[in-house]
């Protein structure tokens, strides 16, 4: 398969596939003409990366997961550890987003949204940052 074919089949832009090659996540074959040639194994690996990225795994976590996937002697505990770390990262982001939402909702609720120039939203954004 050429890059266009594998791009369509994996649901990834060709630019992303080239980037994955550049950083060493995949290594397509090269024909005599220098063009990339992808096998079904490359397609499977790209689909794996796409699913992992869709779940928010970082490039380095994807690299680790791919290495574990290809290591038939792996311990599932190693895979679970990567997933648990990522899950903790997601939970931390959700908590941060919940805090952001609460503060913004309070500011929006405090604003009359009328013709007057005073605005608690702008005042809140301009307030000095306090250290914890």
Secondary structure, 3 states (H helix, E strand, C coil): CCHHHHHHHHCCCHHHHHHHHHCCCCCCEECCCCCEECCHHHHHHHHHHHHHHHCCCCHHHHHHHHHHHHCCCCCHHHHHHHHHHHHHHHHHHHHHHHHHHHHHHHHHHHCCCCCCCCCHHHHHHHCCCCCC
